[in-house]
Amino acid sequence: MTVQQLDINDSNPELCDLISERIAASPQQRITFAEYMDLALYHPQYGYYNGDRPNIGKQGDFITSPHWSADFAEVLGEQFLEMWQILGKPNAFTIVEMGAGRGTFATHLLQYLQRQYPDLFKVLEYIIVEISPVQQAVQQQNLAEFKVKWCKWDEIANNSIVGCFFSNELVDAFPVHQFIVEQGQLREIYVTAAAKKNKQSGSQFVEVVGELSNHKIAEYFDLVGIDLSASVYADGYRSEVNLAALDWIKTVAEKLQRGYVLTIDYGHPAHRYYNPRRTEGTLQCYYRHRYHSNPYINVGWQDLTAHADFTALEKQGELCGLEMMGFTQQAWFLMVLGVGDRIASLSANDAQVLDLATFLRRREALYQLIDPIGLGGFGVLVQCKGLSEEEKGEKLKGLKVPD
């Protein structure tokens, strides 16, 4: 994938008009970047995740771990098995996948558990929480052979789930507020409509700076232990705050009675996320397997993401009753769960029976999952709730240091 500042504007005109109308109807004719990002990604008719263009896979704008091979879901199946065993093999074990894309991970996982661990498969309830009706329709088609339940958050009772809440590349897609430091003060970046004479770039939208729209933005930094008033943060330093992630982890904690929360995403602990040298934040735009930094072009046709702040998820989780079990990188997590063994087996055996092209594709897929400068560098956060001291003492295999 290449980094490129695109000068084309393939925006959805209906969505741009809708956003412009929202700006015109708002006080001071501006909206927060979080509101802009929410409309660009999730508008029920025109948003990126509700459009009819493919967005995941080789024909889309990006590729996630499940799309490289079934191995990602299968080795995570080993972790779900261990979770079930630690919890005493309950007669009802639920996996709640949040943001399931095209249902690829769920398909691979359920096929694997049905084949390898029928005792777990028999007691497993699989729930998907998906806000995009377009994605849900695709998931239902791809998972037709399995008993899967689709729920909205309010359809899951509080303190009801025994099992694991799982997400892969979900938190990075939550709308974020953008801020900038000006003369030692925290200020928010808003989006407004561009004057016609300033549209040479092809964008209908420009940024303006104002006071914070929500007191929770300043409180966020108290939560994660970052002092943006310190002299090390130069004038003009800008980044993002993901308030939606705090609400999300609170909801997950409320729904979980006993079990685990497994979050995989690209991101950092707060001290790395808000490093004074990271002066432009982490917001990225993905369009046709290229990424760039202009969220105001290709509106409705490109993905917008910002890195996950794992410290925020950990600290907010603690306030909501979740306990931290461990944080690691995807490469280590998958290696100890079996990817290393699969690579060794491939090298020793499969090369003798597979044609060269198939062998090379499979080897590439396995290495992509653990590439430290790619998917392997993703963070893996595990939290728990309702476990006994003995159960908490049984360290999950994926969190163990590889030999």
N, C-alpha and C positions, 0 to 999 in steps of 0.2 A: 504494500500500500504506500502511496506517495503523499507527501505533504504539498499542498498547492493552494495558493490564493486564487480562487476561481474568479473570473471576471464575467462569467455568464450568469443570467438570471432566468432560471426555468421555473419561476414561482407559479403557484396555483392562483390565478387572478381572483377567483371567488373567495378564497381564504384571505388574500391580501385585502380585499374590499371589506370583508367582515371584521378583520383586525382594525382597519382604519376607522370603521364605524364605531367599534368599541372604544378606540382612542378618543374620537370626537365626542362620545357621550360620557367620558370620564372627567372627573374634576381635574382642572389644569391641562386637559387634553393630553394625558399621558397615562400609561399603564406600567406596572412593574414588569421587569424582565420575566419573572416567574409566570405572570399572567400571559405574556406574549408566548413563552415557551409552551405553556399548557395548551394554548389555542393552536400553535403550530404543530404540536404532536398529537393532541387528543381531541380536537374538535370532532364531534360525532359524525359529521359528514365529510369534512375536508382535511382533517388532521392527518399527519404522516402515517400514524399507526392504524388509521381507518380508511386509508386509500386503497385503490385497486392495483397499485404498483407493488411488485414483490419487494420486500425490504430486507429479508434475511436470506443468506445463501449466495451462491455465485452469481445469480441473476439480480441480486439486490444491491444493497449498499454496504453491508458488512457481514461477517461470518462469526457465529458464536461457537463455543466449544462443542455442543452437541452435533453441529453440522459437519464436523471433521470426520467423526466416526462414532460407532456405537460404544466405543471403549469408555468414553467419558461417563455415560450413564451407567454402564456395567460396573465400573470400579466404584462409583458412588453407591451402587446397589450393595456392595460389600459393607459400606459404612452404614447404610440404613439397616442392614441385617444386624450389625453389631448393636446399633441403637435399640432395636427391638429386643435383642437378647439381654442387654443391660437392664432394660425396663421390666424384665421378667417374662418376656414373650406374652404380652397381653393378648386377649382374644380379639381385641379391636385395636389395630394400629393404623394411624392415619398419616399420610403424607399430603401436605398442602403445598402445592407448587404455585407460586405467585408470579404471574407474567410468563406464560408458558410458550410464547412464540408461536410456532407452527405445530407444537405438540411433539416435536422430534425427540426431546429428552424423555418425555413420558412414555412414548412408544418404545424406545430402546430399553428403558428401565423395566417396564411391565413385561416385555417379552423376556428379558433376562431373568427376572424374579420368577416368572411362571415356569421357565425352563430349569433354573438352577435351585430355587428355593421355594418349592410349592407350599410348604407349611406357612411361610410368611405371606406368600401371594394369596393364600386362602383367607387370611384374616385382615388383609390390607384394604383400606378404603383410600382411594385416590381422589383428592379434591383439587380443582384448579380455580384460582381467583384470577379472572381476566376482565379488564375493563373495556377492551376493544371488542365490539361485536363482530368485526371482520375477522380478527384473529380467532375468536371463539368458534366461529363457524368453520374455519380451517381445522382447528383442533378437533372439533367434533367429528369431522369427516375422517381425519387421520387416525383417530382413536376409537373408531366405531366398533372394533372387535373387543374392546375392553369396557368394563363397568367403571366409568369415570363420572364424577359429579362436578358440575360447574356451580359455583356459589358466588354471590356478592358478600361483602363483609358482614352486612347486617343479617345475613342468612346463617351465619356461623355463631352459635351461642357463645357467650363469654365463658371461659373456664371449662371448655368442652373437649378440646383436642388432646388426645394422648398420642404422641408420635413426633413428627418433625415438620416444621415450616421451612420450606426450601425456596431459595431464589438464586438465579444465575443471571447476572447482568440486568438487574431490575432497578436497583437504587440509582444507578447512573442515569436513568431515563426520567427521574422525577424532576419536575420543574424547579429551578433554583432562582433565588434572588441574587443579583449581582451588586457588588458594592465597590467603592473606591475610597482610599484614604486621602483626604485633602486637609492640609495643615494640621495633621494629627487627629482629625475628626473622621468618624465613620459616616459616609454618605452613600446614598443608594443610586443606582443607575436605572433610569426609566427609559421606556420606548415611546416615541412620539412619531407623528407622521412627518415625512420630509416635505419641504417646500418643493414645488415643481422645478424651480430653477436649480435645485441641488440634487437632481436625480441622475447625474451623469453616470453614477455607478450602477444604475439600474435598480436600486433599492428604493422601496417606498418608505422606509423607516430609518430613523436616526435616534441616537441616544441623547438624553439630557440627564443632568445630575440634580438630585434634591435631597430633602431630609428622608430619614428612614420611614418606610411605610408601616413597619411593625416593630414594636419594642423587643420582640423575640429575637430579632437579628442581633442586637447587641448582647442579649442574654446568652445567645448561642456560644459566644466566645468565652463567657464565664464557665459554661458547661465543659468546654473542651480545653480550657486552660491556656488560652492565647490572648496576649495583650497587644492589640493593634495600635495602641497609643505609644508604644515603645519607639525609641528613636531609630531602631533598626528597620522599621517599615517606612520606606521613603515616600515622599509625596507622589501621588499617582499610582501607588500600589493598588491593584484590583484583583478580586477573586469572587468566589460564590459562597452562598450559604444555602444549605438544603434543609429548609424547615419541614418539607414534606416527609423527609426520611425520619424525622423525630416523631411525627404523627403516625407514620407507618409502623415503626418498631413498637410504639405504644399499643397500637391495635393488635399486633401480633401477640404481644405479651398478655393482653387481656383475653385473647381467644385460647391460648395455650394453658392446659391444666397441668400436664406432666410430659416432659420430653425436651426437645431440642429446637433451636433455631440455627439453620445453616445458611449463611449468606456468602455468596461468591460474587466478586465484582472487581473491577479495576479501581484502585484508589490507594489511600495512604492513611496512616495515623495523622492526627491533627498537626503535630510538630513538623511533619514533612509536607503535608498539604499546604499549610500556611507558612512555608519557609520564606523568609524575606526575599530570597533570590528568585522565587517563583512569582514574578511581578505581574503576570497576565492571567493568572488563574488556570483552570483546567478545561474550560469549555471547548468542545470540539464539535465539528459538523462533519457528518459522513454522507458522501454523495458518490454513488457509483464506484465504490471501493477506493475513493480518495478522501482524504480528510483535510480540512482547512478551518479557518477561524472566523468566518463571516456568517453569523446566524440570520442575516437580513436578506440573503439571496436564496433562491431555490426553496422558497417558503412553502411548506407542505409536502415537498418532495425529498427533503433531506432529514437525516436523523440529527438531533441535538443531544449531546450528553455532557455530563460533568462528573469527575471522579467522585467516588464514595469517600466520605470521611469516617473511617472505622472507629475512631475515638468517640465521635458523636453517637454512633450506634451502640457502642459499649456503655458509655456513661448514661445515655437516655434509657438504655435497657436496664441498667442497675436501678434507676429511679422507678422503673415499672415492674420490678420483681424478677428480672432475668439476671442470671449469674454468668460471668465470663468463664468459659472453659478453655479457650485457646484461640490464638490468631497465628496463621502461617501463610505461606505462599502456595498457590495451586500446584506448582511443580512438586514440592515436597509432599503435599497432601495426596496427590494422585500416585506418586512414586511408591509410597508406603502402602497404598491401597491396592497396588498391583500393576500399575503401568510399567514399572521397571521389569517385572517378571514377564509381561507381555512383549516388551522389546527384546528381552533375552531369548524368549521362546521363538519370536519371529526370526531373529538372527540365526538361531541354531537349526531350526526345523523348516519353517515355511519357505525359506529361500530355495529349498530343494524341490518343492512341489508347486509353488506359484509361478506364473509367468512373470517376467521381469517387471512389466508395467504395474501389475497388481501388487507385487511385492514392494515396489518403490512407493506406490500410493499409500499403502498401509503403513509403511515405516514413516513416511512424512506425516501422516495423520497423528501417529503416536507422539512423534517429536514435537509437533505443533502444540500439543496439549501441555507440554512441560518446557517449552521454550522460555527461558527467563526474561527475554526482552519482549515477549508477546504474551500469550495466554498463561504461560507458566508463572509470570510475574503478578498475576491477579492475587488479591487478598482473599483469604478464607477465614471467616469469623464464625465461631461456634459458641452459642450461648445455651443455657438450660434453665429449666424451671421445674420445681416440684420433685426433684430427685432427692433420695436419701443420701446421707453422708457416704454410705458404702457405694451407692451407685455413682456419685460424683467422683469417688476415688478410682473408678475404673476408667482410666484415660482412653479416650477414643483412639483407635488405630491411626486414623488420618492425622492426628495431632502429635504422634510420636516422632521423635527424631530418627531419620533413616540411619540404618547401620552403615 
